[in-house]
Amino acid sequence: MQAFPNPAKNQVNFILPSDVQRNLKSISMFDVKGVKIADSGATPELLNSAVKSIDVSNQKPGIYIIKIVSDKVHHLKFIKE
């Protein structure tokens, strides 16, 4: 799994492997200090979408971490320009 584009300006995308997608519980975004910026439960829209997207246009430039919770916890790091 990886976030793209990286660095991102307005939106960051990622594709989940099918096993992670099947067991998806939530997706959260944190700044580098560990402060939660966004949180999404497993909504039908989120579960049915092959490509996940997060709007980052209102975030300050810096490093962010996406936490994906399924049967395991996964982390993706990206840079916001």
C-alpha positions in Angstrom: 0.0 0.0 0.0 1.2 3.5 -0.7 -0.3 7.0 -0.8 -0.3 8.9 -4.1 0.5 11.5 -5.2 3.2 12.0 -2.7 3.7 14.9 -2.1 0.1 15.8 -2.3 -1.5 19.3 -2.8 -5.3 18.8 -2.7 -6.0 15.1 -2.4 -4.2 11.9 -1.4 -5.3 8.6 -2.7 -4.5 4.9 -1.9 -5.7 1.5 -3.0 -6.3 -1.2 -0.4 -5.5 -4.8 -1.0 -8.7 -6.9 -1.1 -8.1 -8.6 2.3 -7.7 -5.2 3.9 -10.7 -3.8 2.0 -12.9 -6.8 3.1 -12.2 -6.3 6.8 -12.0 -2.5 6.8 -13.2 -0.8 10.0 -11.9 2.7 9.8 -9.5 5.2 8.2 -8.0 8.1 10.2 -5.5 10.8 9.4 -3.0 12.2 11.9 -0.4 15.0 11.8 3.2 14.2 12.7 2.5 15.1 16.3 -0.2 12.4 16.6 -3.2 14.8 16.6 -6.2 13.2 14.8 -7.2 15.4 11.8 -9.9 13.2 10.3 -11.7 10.0 11.0 -14.0 7.9 9.0 -15.9 4.8 10.0 -16.6 2.0 7.5 -19.4 3.7 5.6 -20.9 2.0 2.5 -19.3 4.6 0.3 -15.9 3.9 1.8 -16.3 0.1 1.7 -17.4 0.1 -2.0 -14.8 2.4 -3.3 -11.7 0.7 -4.8 -9.6 3.9 -4.6 -9.7 5.7 -1.3 -9.3 9.5 -1.3 -8.8 12.1 1.4 -9.1 15.8 0.8 -6.1 17.5 2.3 -6.5 20.9 0.6 -7.2 22.6 4.0 -4.2 21.0 5.8 -1.0 22.9 6.4 2.1 21.6 4.6 3.9 18.8 6.5 4.0 15.1 7.1 0.8 13.2 7.8 0.0 9.6 8.6 -3.1 7.6 7.5 -4.1 4.8 9.9 -6.1 2.0 8.3 -7.8 -0.4 10.7 -9.0 -3.8 9.3 -8.0 -7.2 10.8 -4.6 -5.5 11.4 -3.6 -1.8 11.7 -1.7 -0.3 8.7 0.0 3.1 8.4 0.7 5.2 5.3 2.8 8.3 5.4 2.6 11.2 3.0 3.7 14.8 2.6 1.3 17.7 2.1 2.8 20.5 0.0 
